[in-house]
Amino acid sequence: DALNATRAAVEEGIVAGGGTTFIDILPALDKLNVEGDVKVGVEIVRRAVEAPVRQIAENAGLEGSVVVDSVKKAGDGVGFNALENTYVDMIGAGIVDPAKVTRSALQNAASIAAMVLTTETLVTDKPEPEAPAPAGAPGMGGMGGMM
C-alpha cells in the first residue's frame, strides 16, 4: 500500500492530507451557478467532501462539525492534526496524501453517485444473517441457597 501511495505521489504530486484538500475546494462549489437536480448534486458533493475531516475529528472524540468549520476558516492547506489535537499546515507537518489518490476518490465517488441517480438503483451485498446466540448453561439442580 505504501509503495502504491509513493508511486501515485511521484506521478501527480502531493496535497495536504487528512481531507484538508477537499475542504479547500468548497469555495469552487460556491461559485457554481446551478439549479434543480444539479444544485442537489452539488450539495451532496459539498457534504461528501466534508466527510473525511468530520470522521477524523469524531475518531479523535471531537464534534466533527466544529472541526470542519475550523478547517474551513483556517485557510488553504491548514487542517486538523488529530494526533496532537491542533490545526497545522498539513504539508509542513508531513501530513500529505498523493494528489492522484485524492483526485481519483472524488472522481469515483461522483461517478458512482451519477450512476445511482440515473439508474435509481444501487447494488450492494446482501447481509448475512447472524447465527443465533448459544443457549445458556443449564441450571445446577439441587444447589439451592448457594451463591
C-alpha positions, 0 to 999 in steps of 0.5 A: 500500500505504501509503495502504491501511495509513493508511486501515485505521489511521484506521478501527480504530486502531493496535497495536504492530507487528512481531507484538508484538500477537499475542504479547500475546494468548497469555495469552487462549489460556491461559485457554481451557478446551478439549479434543480437536480444539479444544485442537489448534486452539488450539495451532496458533493459539498457534504461528501467532501466534508466527510473525511475531516468530520470522521477524523475529528469524531475518531479523535472524540471531537464534534466533527462539525466544529472541526470542519468549520475550523478547517474551513476558516483556517485557510488553504492547506491548514487542517486538523492534526488529530494526533496532537489535537491542533490545526497545522499546515498539513504539508509542513507537518508531513501530513500529505496524501498523493494528489492522484489518490485524492483526485481519483476518490472524488472522481469515483465517488461522483461517478458512482453517485451519477450512476445511482441517480440515473439508474435509481438503483444501487447494488450492494451485498446482501447481509448475512444473517447472524447465527443465533446466540448459544443457549445458556448453561443449564441450571445446577439442580439441587444447589439451592441457597448457594451463591 
